[in-house]
């Protein structure tokens, strides 16, 4: 009996050792941003933290710049479990999680502070709906990281009023809501792959583009764009999502450490966003770009033209209940 008990204890110890073996849970993480952009640094910080906290039981490999495919391919791979995690701006994922479309409604967050926005995205009736939608599709949302900063516009045309956008050839994401917004302003939106955008701007195939400061800076757009226009049109969050099955396969103690790492990486990313809102903007100006700050009256005109057009599309796509939950969470 004693020998049998000893054998059981040995087997249990071996099983525990196996469960905690280094590299047992591999998270291949992909994103489409340039190296050293906020999304890239966010991924790398999470890697550093989670590998340290779990003593390497969770291992992370980071691939930047669409090395694992475009966003549709990566979202599919994440759902299928071929990759473990992604950190990305939400718009390209709307076709996989339609509820994300509410974040395309322009100027929805204008004038709100970080705490108000964070509550809407991470701790509200709307966030419960959104997180459940991710879960049903095989994803686990770790968090939204944001610092009340926005996507901004660069152009080779001087723009000082809402009316100046009329006829502007602007690159946009292949996203019907974004396209509808720019059309409502009278611009000519043209979807272009990010990997082709620099050359398209350089050759004049498009005259403008819109992205957060860090993305525009790290992609070298100051070399091919003259003006930096403060449009503040769509929120700039980074969404951290992992494969639900892989996450749930981890023991509870490893999950707890994983969650700690994710929370600390989020705060790191938030601080980067705050810093970028000033330092990366100044780097773009120092590189020769002219900053144009649109007055509140012109932003109001852009909101008046763009918000209803996009909200109509989103309501037609999602129904009133989701959009109403989002709008109520903004109050």
Backbone bond lengths (Angstrom), bond angles and torsions (degrees), N, CA, C in turn:
res aa  C-N    CA-C-N  psi(-1)  N-CA   C-N-CA  omega(-1)  CA-C   N-CA-C  phi
1 X - - - 1.471 - - 1.520 110.28 -
2 X 1.359 115.50 -43.14 1.472 119.56 179.48 1.531 110.67 -63.74
3 X 1.359 115.28 -39.57 1.469 118.98 178.92 1.519 110.68 -64.31
4 X 1.341 116.26 -39.74 1.465 120.77 179.58 1.526 110.46 -64.77
5 X 1.351 116.12 -42.82 1.452 120.80 179.09 1.524 110.66 -62.95
6 X 1.315 116.34 -41.94 1.464 120.58 178.98 1.518 110.81 -62.87
7 X 1.347 116.63 -39.88 1.462 120.95 179.20 1.519 110.93 -64.38
8 X 1.340 116.03 -41.36 1.462 120.55 178.56 1.521 110.52 -62.06
9 X 1.336 116.57 -43.83 1.467 120.97 179.52 1.521 111.12 -62.16
10 X 1.323 116.86 -41.05 1.467 121.09 178.79 1.524 110.02 -62.93
11 X 1.347 116.02 -45.66 1.465 120.09 -179.92 1.520 111.40 -62.93
12 X 1.345 116.72 -39.04 1.466 120.90 178.48 1.516 110.65 -64.47
13 X 1.327 115.24 -42.83 1.471 119.32 179.42 1.516 110.87 -63.28
14 X 1.335 115.81 -40.30 1.474 119.54 178.98 1.518 110.32 -64.85
15 X 1.338 116.00 -40.05 1.461 120.15 179.64 1.510 110.55 -63.82
16 X 1.351 116.19 -42.99 1.470 119.82 179.09 1.516 110.94 -63.88
17 X 1.351 114.88 -41.59 1.469 118.23 179.41 1.516 110.04 -62.67
18 X 1.364 115.20 -39.51 1.457 118.59 179.31 1.520 111.30 -63.88
19 X 1.369 116.48 -40.19 1.467 120.79 -178.20 1.515 111.63 -65.14
20 X 1.325 116.50 -24.60 1.461 120.44 -177.00 1.521 112.26 -108.04
21 X 1.326 117.06 18.13 1.460 119.16 -177.56 1.518 111.40 -68.65
22 X 1.315 116.26 146.66 1.461 120.89 -176.30 1.528 110.84 -64.42
23 X 1.318 114.69 137.60 1.453 120.69 177.57 1.511 114.29 74.43
24 X 1.350 117.05 13.09 1.462 118.48 -177.07 1.525 112.13 -65.71
25 X 1.329 116.22 -35.77 1.464 120.55 -179.73 1.527 108.74 -111.99
26 X 1.328 115.63 100.24 1.460 121.32 -176.84 1.519 109.76 -96.48
27 X 1.317 115.86 122.85 1.457 122.29 175.86 1.532 108.51 -108.90
28 X 1.322 115.62 101.81 1.463 120.15 170.39 1.524 106.51 -78.39
29 X 1.325 117.10 120.89 1.466 121.12 -176.48 1.516 110.14 -116.19
30 X 1.330 115.83 133.20 1.454 120.80 179.88 1.512 111.83 -125.34
31 X 1.305 115.61 155.92 1.465 121.58 172.09 1.522 108.43 -156.56
32 X 1.322 116.20 168.25 1.458 120.17 -176.00 1.512 114.25 -103.35
33 X 1.331 117.69 -1.10 1.466 120.47 -176.06 1.519 111.43 -79.91
34 X 1.334 114.43 165.76 1.459 120.32 179.00 1.524 110.54 -71.20
35 X 1.327 116.22 158.46 1.459 119.94 174.39 1.515 109.96 -60.15
36 X 1.334 115.10 141.78 1.469 123.89 179.30 1.525 113.38 71.24
37 X 1.329 117.56 6.66 1.462 119.41 168.94 1.525 107.54 -74.37
38 X 1.325 116.79 171.47 1.461 119.67 -177.48 1.519 111.48 -61.31
39 X 1.333 117.50 -43.05 1.457 119.85 179.29 1.515 112.13 -60.10
40 X 1.324 116.86 -39.59 1.459 121.83 179.48 1.526 110.95 -67.38
41 X 1.332 116.64 -46.60 1.464 120.65 -179.94 1.526 111.52 -66.11
42 X 1.317 116.45 -33.44 1.462 122.28 176.10 1.533 109.85 -60.59
43 X 1.333 116.12 -49.47 1.463 120.51 178.16 1.527 111.51 -58.87
44 X 1.318 115.96 -44.99 1.464 120.04 -176.47 1.524 111.47 -68.26
45 X 1.334 116.59 -34.98 1.463 119.35 177.33 1.517 110.54 -66.90
46 X 1.329 117.00 -41.40 1.460 119.78 176.90 1.520 110.35 -60.73
47 X 1.321 116.56 -43.80 1.475 120.65 177.76 1.522 110.45 -55.65
48 X 1.322 116.23 -50.08 1.467 121.41 -179.10 1.532 111.13 -58.14
49 X 1.330 116.41 -46.46 1.457 121.00 -175.73 1.522 112.76 -69.89
50 X 1.331 117.06 -47.52 1.462 118.96 -173.96 1.518 111.51 -71.65
51 X 1.318 117.69 -34.42 1.462 119.22 177.67 1.524 110.80 -67.36
52 X 1.345 116.79 -37.04 1.464 120.47 178.26 1.525 111.05 -69.69
53 X 1.334 116.70 -45.50 1.470 120.74 -175.92 1.524 112.47 -67.31
54 X 1.342 117.11 -32.15 1.469 120.23 -177.82 1.529 111.65 -100.57
55 X 1.323 116.62 8.20 1.466 121.27 -177.51 1.524 111.24 54.05
56 X 1.332 115.43 37.03 1.455 120.32 175.60 1.512 115.41 84.20
57 X 1.336 118.03 -0.20 1.471 119.27 177.05 1.528 109.46 -61.27
58 X 1.340 116.18 -39.57 1.464 120.98 170.44 1.518 107.82 -97.85
59 X 1.304 116.46 122.17 1.460 122.45 176.99 1.530 108.71 -112.63
60 X 1.315 116.21 145.30 1.464 121.44 -177.20 1.523 109.45 -130.51
61 X 1.319 116.27 130.71 1.465 122.62 171.61 1.522 107.68 -114.85
62 X 1.333 117.21 128.24 1.463 122.08 -176.18 1.523 110.07 -108.49
63 X 1.336 115.87 131.08 1.460 122.18 177.27 1.527 108.59 -125.04
64 X 1.328 116.18 117.81 1.465 121.35 -176.15 1.529 111.29 -97.62
65 X 1.332 115.43 174.68 1.456 121.86 169.61 1.514 116.18 57.25
66 X 1.340 117.55 39.08 1.467 121.13 177.38 1.520 113.68 61.68
67 X 1.335 117.14 28.15 1.469 119.35 177.02 1.526 111.81 -63.79
68 X 1.327 116.23 -25.51 1.466 120.53 -179.94 1.519 112.21 -98.27
69 X 1.326 116.36 11.18 1.457 121.22 -179.13 1.511 110.98 113.73
70 X 1.333 116.40 173.65 1.453 120.89 175.89 1.516 110.10 -70.91
71 X 1.334 116.48 175.63 1.463 119.64 -177.33 1.524 113.41 -59.89
72 X 1.335 120.27 -40.96 1.473 118.13 177.35 1.528 112.28 -60.19
73 X 1.332 116.28 -41.57 1.468 119.64 179.40 1.533 110.98 -65.86
74 X 1.335 116.41 -41.99 1.462 119.23 -179.70 1.528 111.75 -67.82
75 X 1.333 117.26 -40.03 1.462 119.48 177.74 1.531 110.89 -61.94
76 X 1.330 116.05 -40.11 1.458 120.08 177.58 1.525 110.50 -65.45
77 X 1.336 116.49 -43.62 1.464 120.80 179.67 1.524 111.18 -64.35
78 X 1.324 116.23 -36.47 1.463 120.40 178.28 1.527 110.41 -66.58
79 X 1.312 116.37 -43.40 1.467 120.26 178.49 1.524 111.09 -63.80
80 X 1.339 116.81 -38.50 1.456 121.44 -178.34 1.524 112.99 -78.68
81 X 1.333 116.66 -12.93 1.457 120.13 -179.31 1.514 113.97 88.46
82 X 1.329 117.70 7.65 1.467 119.92 177.58 1.524 111.27 -73.23
83 X 1.321 117.41 -26.96 1.460 121.42 168.50 1.525 106.85 -125.39
84 X 1.336 115.72 162.20 1.456 119.51 -171.54 1.505 115.70 -99.72
85 X 1.352 117.78 -27.19 1.458 119.12 -175.22 1.508 112.83 -159.98
86 X 1.325 115.45 160.69 1.461 122.15 176.64 1.528 108.64 -144.70
87 X 1.323 115.76 146.41 1.460 122.58 168.23 1.514 106.08 -125.31
88 X 1.344 116.52 121.98 1.448 119.29 -169.11 1.521 110.72 -159.37
89 X 1.328 115.83 163.10 1.451 121.24 171.29 1.536 107.65 -79.26
90 X 1.324 117.72 141.33 1.466 120.63 -165.47 1.522 117.30 -65.93
91 X 1.320 119.15 -31.09 1.463 120.61 -168.25 1.529 115.45 -52.45
92 X 1.344 119.86 -42.69 1.469 118.55 -178.56 1.520 114.45 -66.64
93 X 1.342 117.70 -10.71 1.461 120.15 -176.18 1.522 112.84 -99.10
94 X 1.326 117.93 5.33 1.468 121.23 -175.59 1.528 111.87 -59.09
95 X 1.317 117.64 -35.43 1.465 119.41 -178.45 1.529 111.82 -67.87
96 X 1.332 118.00 -21.12 1.464 121.67 178.45 1.528 111.76 -93.00
97 X 1.320 116.07 -36.85 1.471 121.83 178.67 1.523 106.77 -129.80
98 X 1.330 118.56 88.12 1.466 122.21 -172.10 1.523 114.40 -56.59
99 X 1.342 117.37 -28.33 1.464 120.06 -178.51 1.523 112.74 -62.26
100 X 1.326 117.77 -20.06 1.458 120.89 176.91 1.523 112.13 -64.09
101 X 1.326 116.86 -16.96 1.465 120.69 -176.69 1.518 112.69 -60.25
102 X 1.333 117.78 -24.83 1.469 118.43 -179.92 1.527 111.29 -62.84
103 X 1.340 116.86 -25.60 1.470 120.02 179.63 1.527 111.76 -74.42
104 X 1.341 116.22 -9.69 1.466 120.66 175.28 1.521 112.09 -84.42
105 X 1.322 117.74 -7.97 1.461 119.63 -179.95 1.522 108.38 -68.95
106 X 1.327 118.32 113.82 1.468 120.38 -172.25 1.522 112.85 -67.86
107 X 1.315 114.28 141.71 1.471 123.22 175.71 1.525 113.43 66.77
108 X 1.338 117.97 15.26 1.467 120.10 178.24 1.530 110.95 -62.27
109 X 1.333 117.55 -35.09 1.461 121.42 -175.78 1.530 113.05 -101.49
110 X 1.296 117.49 3.94 1.457 119.98 -175.79 1.530 110.53 -59.65
111 X 1.326 115.93 128.85 1.457 121.17 178.63 1.517 114.72 89.16
112 X 1.342 117.85 -5.62 1.460 120.87 178.82 1.520 110.78 -89.39
113 X 1.336 116.97 150.45 1.459 119.37 177.80 1.529 110.32 -91.03
114 X 1.322 116.09 174.72 1.457 120.89 -174.26 1.522 112.25 -61.80
115 X 1.320 117.63 -42.66 1.464 120.28 -178.03 1.528 111.24 -62.67
116 X 1.325 116.98 -39.95 1.461 120.88 179.49 1.528 111.24 -65.85
117 X 1.319 115.29 -42.77 1.469 119.54 179.84 1.528 110.62 -67.51
118 X 1.331 116.38 -42.69 1.459 120.56 -178.73 1.528 110.91 -61.16
119 X 1.319 116.86 -39.63 1.467 120.38 178.67 1.520 110.48 -63.60
120 X 1.314 117.19 -42.11 1.465 121.01 178.85 1.523 111.12 -60.72
121 X 1.331 117.16 -43.37 1.457 121.20 -173.80 1.517 114.33 -83.21
122 X 1.323 117.56 -26.34 1.459 120.54 -172.92 1.524 115.51 -120.62
123 X 1.336 118.05 -13.34 1.461 119.29 -174.09 1.529 110.86 -152.79
124 X 1.315 116.74 63.62 1.461 121.52 -178.94 1.519 109.59 -149.60
125 X 1.319 116.00 172.64 1.464 119.54 176.13 1.525 110.38 -61.65
126 X 1.315 116.03 -37.32 1.462 119.02 177.89 1.520 110.91 -64.37
127 X 1.341 117.77 -44.71 1.466 120.09 -178.12 1.525 110.92 -62.50
128 X 1.342 118.04 -33.79 1.458 120.56 176.95 1.530 110.86 -63.00
129 X 1.326 115.94 -42.98 1.467 120.68 177.36 1.524 110.60 -62.51
130 X 1.319 115.77 -44.99 1.462 121.11 -177.45 1.522 111.52 -65.45
131 X 1.327 116.75 -47.12 1.465 120.40 -178.18 1.528 111.01 -63.80
132 X 1.331 116.75 -37.84 1.458 120.10 179.07 1.527 110.73 -66.66
133 X 1.315 116.71 -36.35 1.460 119.85 177.48 1.525 110.89 -63.88
134 X 1.325 116.89 -42.44 1.463 120.84 175.31 1.533 109.86 -59.16
135 X 1.321 115.92 -46.37 1.460 120.68 -176.45 1.526 111.76 -60.90
136 X 1.319 116.65 -42.31 1.463 120.57 -179.53 1.523 112.37 -64.15
137 X 1.313 116.20 -21.68 1.470 120.24 -178.36 1.529 112.22 -100.52
138 X 1.322 117.02 8.65 1.459 120.30 174.09 1.516 114.86 94.80
139 X 1.331 117.50 13.18 1.456 121.68 179.98 1.529 110.55 -112.15
140 X 1.325 115.87 154.59 1.463 122.26 172.93 1.529 107.57 -122.33
141 X 1.334 116.25 119.07 1.459 120.57 178.07 1.517 109.21 -82.30
142 X 1.324 116.83 124.78 1.459 120.77 174.28 1.529 109.96 -85.88
143 X 1.341 117.21 -45.32 1.473 119.49 177.58 1.517 110.64 -179.91
144 X 1.337 114.36 165.50 1.455 123.01 162.30 1.525 107.12 -100.96
145 X 1.309 117.00 133.07 1.461 121.39 171.73 1.521 107.85 -109.48
146 X 1.328 117.07 127.82 1.460 120.42 179.18 1.519 109.19 -154.07
147 X 1.304 115.99 159.06 1.463 121.26 -178.12 1.522 110.88 -135.48
148 X 1.333 116.37 31.43 1.468 121.85 -177.79 1.530 110.94 56.59
149 X 1.341 115.72 40.17 1.459 121.70 175.04 1.527 108.20 -116.53
150 X 1.328 116.29 165.76 1.461 120.09 -166.48 1.522 112.82 -135.91
151 X 1.311 115.00 167.52 1.459 121.50 167.88 1.522 107.70 -72.81
152 X 1.317 116.58 138.37 1.461 121.95 -179.33 1.525 108.93 -123.56
153 X 1.311 116.61 173.75 1.466 121.19 -173.75 1.520 110.84 -116.04
154 X 1.335 117.03 138.97 1.464 121.75 168.27 1.522 107.81 -118.56
155 X 1.318 116.33 150.55 1.468 119.60 -176.00 1.521 110.87 -156.91
156 X 1.311 115.11 162.75 1.463 121.50 171.30 1.520 110.92 -101.45
157 X 1.306 116.07 10.37 1.452 122.68 175.99 1.523 108.20 -120.09
158 X 1.325 117.13 134.43 1.458 120.64 179.48 1.533 109.22 -70.93
159 X 1.321 115.66 124.81 1.461 121.00 -177.19 1.525 108.43 -126.14
160 X 1.332 115.59 118.69 1.465 119.87 -178.46 1.523 113.38 -122.44
161 X 1.333 116.22 -10.16 1.461 120.90 179.79 1.523 109.91 -138.72
162 X 1.319 116.34 164.99 1.463 120.98 176.59 1.525 110.75 -59.95
163 X 1.340 116.31 -35.09 1.467 120.82 -178.54 1.523 112.38 -66.54
164 X 1.340 117.27 -23.83 1.464 121.19 -177.89 1.526 112.97 -69.37
165 X 1.318 116.73 -13.94 1.468 119.10 178.52 1.523 112.15 -76.44
166 X 1.319 116.55 -13.38 1.463 119.75 -178.97 1.525 110.18 -60.68
167 X 1.325 116.51 125.82 1.454 122.86 178.65 1.507 115.17 81.74
168 X 1.325 118.86 -1.13 1.464 121.66 -178.74 1.531 110.49 -70.86
169 X 1.316 116.33 126.33 1.465 121.48 176.04 1.529 108.11 -84.44
170 X 1.317 116.10 101.31 1.467 120.54 -174.60 1.515 111.44 -117.04
171 X 1.323 115.24 133.73 1.464 119.69 174.42 1.513 108.63 -74.26
172 X 1.326 114.85 136.14 1.450 120.51 176.31 1.519 109.41 -135.99
173 X 1.308 115.49 168.62 1.455 119.98 173.92 1.530 109.56 -66.99
174 X 1.324 115.64 159.01 1.468 119.45 175.38 1.533 107.46 -79.84
175 X 1.312 114.44 75.03 1.461 122.91 -172.02 1.523 107.04 -143.33
176 X 1.322 116.77 118.02 1.463 120.71 -174.03 1.519 113.11 -59.93
177 X 1.326 117.47 -32.11 1.458 120.58 -179.78 1.522 111.79 -70.06
178 X 1.329 116.44 -41.89 1.463 120.01 176.81 1.527 110.34 -65.01
179 X 1.314 115.67 -42.77 1.462 120.17 179.16 1.529 110.48 -60.83
180 X 1.330 116.59 -42.33 1.467 120.74 179.84 1.527 111.34 -63.10
181 X 1.322 116.89 -37.59 1.467 120.56 179.09 1.523 110.76 -61.58
182 X 1.316 116.64 -50.85 1.468 119.31 -176.62 1.530 111.24 -67.94
183 X 1.311 116.90 -35.19 1.472 119.17 176.21 1.525 110.97 -64.75
184 X 1.334 116.49 -36.08 1.468 119.92 178.68 1.516 111.45 -63.71
185 X 1.340 116.64 -25.26 1.471 121.17 176.56 1.523 112.13 -86.89
186 X 1.328 116.23 -5.82 1.467 120.17 -179.05 1.509 114.29 91.72
187 X 1.354 117.16 4.87 1.468 121.03 178.99 1.527 110.11 -80.48
188 X 1.328 115.13 170.02 1.465 121.75 176.76 1.528 108.65 -111.10
189 X 1.334 118.50 89.69 1.464 120.44 -178.14 1.520 111.84 -74.55
190 X 1.341 115.45 137.62 1.459 121.52 -179.01 1.521 109.54 -132.97
191 X 1.333 119.04 114.27 1.465 119.62 176.31 1.531 110.85 -66.33
192 X 1.315 115.81 130.82 1.463 122.63 177.53 1.526 107.08 -138.68
193 X 1.326 117.85 135.86 1.463 120.76 176.58 1.524 109.33 -60.83
194 X 1.315 116.51 140.86 1.463 119.90 -176.86 1.525 111.16 -58.93
195 X 1.328 116.63 -35.72 1.463 120.68 -179.18 1.534 112.03 -64.49
196 X 1.342 116.65 -19.66 1.465 121.07 -179.15 1.522 112.59 -104.90
197 X 1.323 116.71 0.61 1.460 120.02 -169.96 1.521 113.02 -70.57
198 X 1.317 118.13 -43.56 1.467 120.35 -178.87 1.524 110.28 -56.25
199 X 1.327 116.13 -49.09 1.470 120.64 -178.81 1.529 110.74 -64.53
200 X 1.324 116.74 -37.64 1.471 120.35 179.21 1.523 111.41 -64.35
201 X 1.326 117.26 -39.28 1.465 121.25 175.97 1.521 111.02 -68.87
202 X 1.314 115.90 -41.53 1.462 121.04 -178.42 1.529 111.48 -63.31
203 X 1.322 115.70 -38.96 1.464 120.55 -177.51 1.526 113.09 -89.53
204 X 1.335 116.86 -0.98 1.457 120.17 177.94 1.511 114.64 76.66
205 X 1.347 117.15 16.60 1.458 119.45 176.95 1.522 110.31 -67.10
206 X 1.333 116.33 -32.30 1.460 123.37 168.40 1.525 107.15 -132.41
207 X 1.318 116.40 153.09 1.463 120.72 -176.39 1.518 113.71 -101.66
208 X 1.311 116.52 -10.78 1.460 119.40 -173.59 1.521 110.14 -153.65
209 X 1.328 115.65 165.95 1.454 122.19 175.17 1.526 107.94 -154.52
210 X 1.335 117.06 168.06 1.461 120.10 178.54 1.519 109.54 -137.80
211 X 1.345 114.44 131.30 1.454 122.05 -178.05 1.521 108.46 -164.63
212 X 1.322 118.37 165.80 1.461 119.71 171.99 1.540 110.40 -64.46
213 X 1.324 115.96 160.84 1.461 121.02 -177.49 1.527 111.96 -55.16
214 X 1.340 117.24 -47.75 1.464 118.97 -173.33 1.521 111.28 -64.71
215 X 1.333 116.95 -37.29 1.457 120.46 179.22 1.522 110.51 -65.19
216 X 1.323 116.56 -46.52 1.469 120.88 -179.92 1.520 111.49 -63.66
217 X 1.327 116.14 -41.70 1.467 120.08 -179.09 1.517 111.53 -65.30
218 X 1.340 117.17 -50.48 1.457 120.92 -175.93 1.526 112.89 -70.11
219 X 1.332 116.71 -20.29 1.468 120.03 176.37 1.525 111.84 -85.33
220 X 1.332 117.76 -3.87 1.464 121.19 177.30 1.512 114.93 81.01
221 X 1.336 117.68 18.08 1.457 119.56 -176.36 1.534 114.36 -63.72
222 X 1.346 120.27 -26.87 1.464 118.25 175.28 1.535 113.71 -58.68
223 X 1.322 116.33 -19.68 1.468 120.20 178.53 1.527 111.74 -74.40
224 X 1.341 116.63 -21.78 1.471 119.80 -173.45 1.534 112.49 -128.62
225 X 1.343 117.11 12.28 1.461 121.70 179.24 1.525 109.96 -134.80
226 X 1.326 116.49 142.26 1.466 120.81 -175.52 1.532 113.19 -95.76
227 X 1.325 116.87 -36.34 1.463 119.98 -169.93 1.531 111.69 -120.61
228 X 1.308 115.28 140.31 1.458 123.18 173.01 1.518 107.56 -110.97
229 X 1.333 116.29 110.64 1.467 121.00 -173.80 1.527 109.23 -106.86
230 X 1.324 115.67 124.13 1.465 122.20 -177.34 1.540 108.98 -81.14
231 X 1.321 115.87 88.60 1.464 120.22 -177.30 1.530 112.98 -95.14
232 X 1.338 118.63 -25.25 1.470 122.54 176.48 1.531 112.31 49.58
233 X 1.318 118.59 39.74 1.462 119.60 -167.87 1.528 115.42 -85.20
234 X 1.321 118.68 -36.60 1.461 121.09 -178.67 1.527 108.65 -134.16
235 X 1.318 116.35 137.59 1.459 122.19 -178.57 1.525 111.11 -58.30
236 X 1.338 114.90 145.84 1.464 121.36 176.55 1.526 109.82 -108.16
237 X 1.337 118.02 87.28 1.469 120.59 172.26 1.524 110.34 -103.87
238 X 1.302 116.14 158.53 1.459 121.37 168.77 1.525 107.55 -113.57
239 X 1.302 115.70 123.40 1.463 122.77 -176.21 1.525 108.92 -100.63
240 X 1.334 116.20 126.20 1.463 122.82 -179.17 1.519 108.06 -105.84
241 X 1.336 116.00 114.72 1.463 122.47 -176.53 1.520 109.39 -130.34
242 X 1.333 116.20 140.75 1.465 120.30 176.47 1.532 109.38 -125.75
243 X 1.314 114.64 168.07 1.461 120.33 176.00 1.535 108.59 -70.92
244 X 1.317 116.12 124.23 1.468 121.52 -173.81 1.533 111.52 -62.26
245 X 1.317 117.45 -43.75 1.468 120.55 -176.87 1.524 111.12 -64.04
246 X 1.325 116.78 -42.79 1.459 120.29 178.85 1.521 110.51 -64.28
247 X 1.326 116.20 -43.78 1.464 120.12 179.51 1.527 110.73 -60.10
248 X 1.325 116.78 -46.92 1.458 120.41 -176.34 1.523 112.83 -72.17
249 X 1.320 117.67 -15.26 1.469 120.71 178.50 1.526 111.97 -78.03
250 X 1.324 117.54 -13.05 1.464 120.27 -178.50 1.527 110.81 -78.91
251 X 1.332 118.00 145.17 1.477 120.39 174.48 1.531 110.64 -60.50
252 X 1.327 116.35 157.34 1.461 120.84 -175.38 1.527 112.60 -59.10
253 X 1.338 117.21 -38.21 1.463 118.45 -178.79 1.527 111.41 -67.68
254 X 1.320 116.61 -35.01 1.472 120.44 177.69 1.521 109.86 -72.00
255 X 1.332 116.67 -38.98 1.471 119.97 175.73 1.517 111.21 -58.07
256 X 1.333 116.14 -43.38 1.466 120.01 -179.09 1.523 111.00 -60.66
257 X 1.314 116.59 -42.30 1.466 120.23 178.95 1.528 110.73 -70.09
258 X 1.320 115.90 -36.40 1.463 121.54 176.53 1.530 109.48 -60.84
259 X 1.337 116.02 -45.44 1.466 120.94 179.51 1.529 111.71 -63.53
260 X 1.323 116.31 -40.25 1.463 120.49 176.96 1.530 110.75 -60.43
261 X 1.320 115.63 -45.78 1.463 120.18 179.82 1.519 111.15 -62.39
262 X 1.332 116.15 -41.19 1.466 120.51 179.57 1.523 110.84 -63.62
263 X 1.336 116.99 -42.26 1.469 120.99 -179.65 1.529 111.10 -65.75
264 X 1.322 117.25 -41.74 1.464 120.13 179.58 1.529 111.26 -69.64
265 X 1.334 116.40 -36.78 1.464 120.03 177.63 1.521 110.58 -66.06
266 X 1.332 116.42 -35.31 1.464 120.40 176.96 1.524 110.72 -61.04
267 X 1.336 116.70 -47.20 1.466 119.84 179.91 1.523 111.14 -62.59
268 X 1.324 116.05 -37.69 1.465 121.00 175.73 1.525 110.19 -59.56
269 X 1.347 116.22 -45.63 1.463 120.56 -178.91 1.523 111.50 -66.49
270 X 1.336 116.63 -39.44 1.465 120.48 178.42 1.523 110.50 -59.76
271 X 1.323 116.34 -43.70 1.471 119.87 178.77 1.526 111.48 -65.21
272 X 1.331 116.30 -36.22 1.467 119.56 175.75 1.525 110.69 -62.92
273 X 1.325 116.84 -41.82 1.463 120.61 -179.89 1.526 111.11 -63.71
274 X 1.317 115.84 -42.52 1.465 119.66 178.14 1.526 110.09 -60.31
275 X 1.324 115.62 -45.52 1.459 120.23 -179.51 1.523 111.18 -65.21
276 X 1.336 116.19 -41.53 1.463 121.28 -178.25 1.514 111.73 -62.47
277 X 1.349 115.79 -34.99 1.461 119.92 -177.60 1.523 111.40 -58.32
278 X 1.301 116.50 -22.63 1.467 119.58 178.20 1.521 112.20 -112.42
279 X 1.335 117.66 -52.40 1.466 119.43 -172.37 1.525 112.62 -69.41
280 X 1.344 117.95 -43.69 1.467 119.64 -179.14 1.528 110.77 -68.30
281 X 1.325 115.81 -35.56 1.466 119.09 175.02 1.529 110.42 -61.17
282 X 1.323 116.06 -44.75 1.461 119.29 -179.93 1.526 112.30 -65.95
283 X 1.330 116.66 -33.86 1.472 120.23 176.43 1.526 110.71 -64.56
284 X 1.329 116.69 -37.43 1.458 120.15 178.66 1.528 110.61 -68.04
285 X 1.321 116.24 -39.08 1.463 120.23 177.35 1.531 110.08 -66.95
286 X 1.342 116.22 -42.23 1.471 120.48 178.62 1.522 111.57 -63.19
287 X 1.343 116.11 -27.19 1.473 120.67 179.06 1.524 111.94 -78.47
288 X 1.336 117.32 -1.65 1.460 120.23 174.46 1.511 115.65 116.51
289 X 1.327 117.94 -0.86 1.459 119.63 -179.52 1.530 110.41 -80.24
290 X 1.311 115.59 148.56 1.465 121.76 176.77 1.523 109.18 -99.17
291 X 1.330 115.72 123.96 1.461 120.19 -179.55 1.525 110.05 -82.23
292 X 1.323 115.32 134.47 1.465 121.31 174.43 1.527 108.24 -123.28
293 X 1.318 116.13 117.11 1.460 121.51 178.70 1.520 108.29 -98.14
294 X 1.322 116.02 110.44 1.456 119.62 179.51 1.525 109.75 -72.50
295 X 1.319 118.45 132.40 1.468 120.22 178.84 1.521 111.17 -65.80
296 X 1.337 115.24 158.06 1.464 120.46 -178.97 1.532 112.07 -55.95
297 X 1.317 116.53 -33.09 1.464 119.85 -179.22 1.524 111.33 -64.53
298 X 1.330 117.21 -35.26 1.470 120.48 178.90 1.531 110.54 -76.48
299 X 1.340 117.17 -37.54 1.463 119.77 175.17 1.525 110.48 -61.63
300 X 1.326 116.23 -37.21 1.470 120.26 177.94 1.525 110.87 -63.32
301 X 1.343 116.91 -38.56 1.459 120.48 177.50 1.529 111.02 -65.47
302 X 1.333 116.26 -39.33 1.460 120.25 178.94 1.527 110.60 -66.88
303 X 1.325 116.16 -39.49 1.456 120.28 176.70 1.524 110.75 -64.48
304 X 1.315 116.28 -43.40 1.465 121.46 -178.72 1.527 111.32 -62.21
305 X 1.336 116.13 -36.02 1.469 119.88 179.94 1.521 112.12 -80.80
306 X 1.348 116.78 -41.59 1.453 120.24 -169.99 1.505 116.69 -90.34
307 X 1.327 117.34 -38.07 1.472 119.67 -174.66 1.527 112.77 -61.36
308 X 1.338 120.33 -50.07 1.464 119.38 -178.29 1.531 112.87 -61.52
309 X 1.328 116.97 -36.47 1.462 120.17 -178.39 1.524 111.19 -64.18
310 X 1.333 115.89 -43.23 1.467 119.51 -179.05 1.524 110.68 -76.19
311 X 1.319 117.26 -41.04 1.471 119.41 179.44 1.525 110.68 -58.82
312 X 1.314 117.70 -38.62 1.467 121.63 178.01 1.526 110.70 -59.61
313 X 1.332 116.64 -46.14 1.459 120.78 179.13 1.524 111.29 -62.29
314 X 1.330 115.62 -43.68 1.464 120.22 -177.08 1.527 110.16 -66.11
315 X 1.330 117.28 -40.79 1.477 119.93 177.97 1.525 110.62 -64.10
316 X 1.318 116.96 -39.73 1.465 120.05 178.64 1.529 111.04 -63.95
317 X 1.329 116.29 -33.13 1.458 121.39 -177.87 1.526 112.97 -81.08
318 X 1.339 116.51 -43.03 1.461 121.20 -171.73 1.519 114.35 -103.34
319 X 1.324 116.20 -22.87 1.459 119.33 -171.35 1.516 110.40 93.13
320 X 1.310 115.54 165.89 1.461 120.41 -173.80 1.522 113.57 -72.79
321 X 1.322 118.35 -31.78 1.469 120.03 -171.60 1.523 112.58 -61.95
322 X 1.337 117.48 -44.00 1.467 120.58 -179.41 1.522 110.43 -67.69
323 X 1.331 116.20 -45.07 1.464 119.73 -178.85 1.525 110.35 -65.70
324 X 1.321 117.30 -40.16 1.456 120.20 178.21 1.529 110.98 -63.51
325 X 1.335 117.00 -40.27 1.467 120.34 177.73 1.530 110.56 -61.75
326 X 1.324 115.93 -39.76 1.468 120.73 177.60 1.520 110.69 -64.97
327 X 1.317 116.83 -50.32 1.454 121.03 -178.14 1.536 111.57 -61.70
328 X 1.319 116.49 -38.64 1.465 120.13 178.26 1.516 111.39 -67.56
329 X 1.336 116.66 -32.01 1.465 120.19 178.76 1.518 112.70 -72.24
330 X 1.337 116.46 -14.42 1.462 120.08 178.40 1.529 111.92 -82.28
331 X 1.328 116.37 -13.94 1.468 119.99 -174.10 1.530 112.08 -80.38
